């Protein structure tokens, strides 16, 4: 079966009402074995022990200094814990998890046999209801329908993630028969929804609060010890964090890469405000960016890309940056 995808990069406003996304560069780290939950509980920021069979959690995997390797969505599937994320952050996180996993009864691998796709947009729920016998929702965001795991991702743009073999994913997308875009459009939605996606050179550079992981419910502050927990707690309770994740947009004909610098105008001068971690370049020349900036940035500030002086404006994120203490 051959799947034809739309290779265009539309702006958000140019997207159809409902559409599919082929997530060819999306994957997951899989943990299996009798101590998988116990082991992962000591490695990540979320409360793994609270994860039910039909639940979805957000979390981050940090090093001992509290710097983030990856931000993931965590689910159960076929007696395995899956840390779902872009392939760009899999490598470093997998290496660290495997390094310490040798001391536990757990097997840790990348799920190369699984493939991923998404249905997104205003009518996505109706499409999923028509295609599958069970539709996930806010109360039960993860359901199993035959061999396919369907995951509801809440947000301003509703999304449903499909997890299965390549053959089954292709069959589902052909049955749904909507325009299929590349993973670039997924990145656009991640930026708009404020969900951090890491790649080099952003891996191992930021503590979770600099990536708004607390704002997406990805940090448990009462679960007990885990790798990097002291730094995360210090940032939370001593108010030491001075950076946060933002979404920006602007006219820009040049491609933007992770690590590119964003500047803020101070009088007649320009000072570094932060750096890009994820970018989406529309065919029309509009850049939509995810960046870690100083947390006092506001809509009153004048911002630009350092490389070509292209002006940028902030986009509204769908959550508050008031730090949670759950």
Secondary structure, DSSP 4 states (H G I P E B T S, - for coil): -----B-----GGGS-SEEEEE-TTEEEEEEESTTHHHHHHTTBSS-GGG--TT--EEEEEE-TTSBEEEEEEEEEETTEEEEEEEGGGHHHHHHHHHHHHTTSS-EEEE-TT-EEEEEEETTHHHHHHHHSSS---SSS-EEEETTEEEEEE-SSS-EEEEEE-HHHHHHHHHHHT--EE-HHHHHHHHHHHT-----TTSTTS-BGGGGTTTTTT---SSS---TTHHHHHHHHHS----EEEEEEEEE-SS---TT-EEEEEETTEEEEEEEEEEEEE-TTSEEEEEEEEETT--TTS-EEETTT--EEEEE--SS--SPP--
